[in-house]
Amino acid sequence: MFAGLDDRNLEGIAESGKEVFFETGTKILRQGELGLAFLLILDGGVEVNRDGKRLASLGRGQFFGEMSAVDDLPRSADVIATGPTTCFGLPAWSFDAMLAGNPSVAKQMIRELVRRLRQVENST
């Protein structure tokens, strides 16, 4: 997701966020709660559930929490660690600045969101 960014941009992103670790079974995000951060999976994996129904499994290099970081609305799903999971978390304000200052990151995120939407369309 951050491929193509120069060292200055990478350093800025790294300084704005932090690495966080979650044990297996930890509910990282809760449906209906306000979101304050975007998370990128560095190692491990998560399951995304809405109203008790599994929507997706995400792993290394994938992200979650972006919707609430963008629109300030409550979380649309629960996200649960399926094993020991390490993420890089960015607070919403830093996430906004990252997207504004790095069009290539914004484009990668849009591609992933479109991929997810198409996957949902094809499963219905």
QUISULQUI-V477818 format. One record per backbone hydrogen bond with DSSP energy under -1.0 kcal/mol. NH is the residue of the N-H (numbers start at 1). CO is the residue of the C=O. Records with the same first field share a line. If there is no record, write none. Layout:
BEGIN
NH->CO / CO
END
This chain:
BEGIN
5->2
10->6
11->7
12->8
13->9
14->10
15->11
16->12
17->13
18->89
20->87
22->85
25->81
26->23
28->26 / 79
29->79
32->75
33->30
38->90
39->64
40->88
41->62
42->86
43->86
46->58
47->80
48->56
49->78
50->53
53->50
55->48
56->48
58->46
61->41
62->59
64->39
69->65
70->66
71->67
72->68
75->33
78->49
79->29
80->47
81->26
82->45
85->22
86->43
87->20
88->40
89->18
90->38
92->36
95->91
96->92
97->93
98->94
99->95
100->96
101->97
106->102
107->103
108->104
109->105
110->106
111->107
112->108
113->109
114->110
115->111
116->112
117->113
118->114
119->115
120->116
121->117
122->118
END
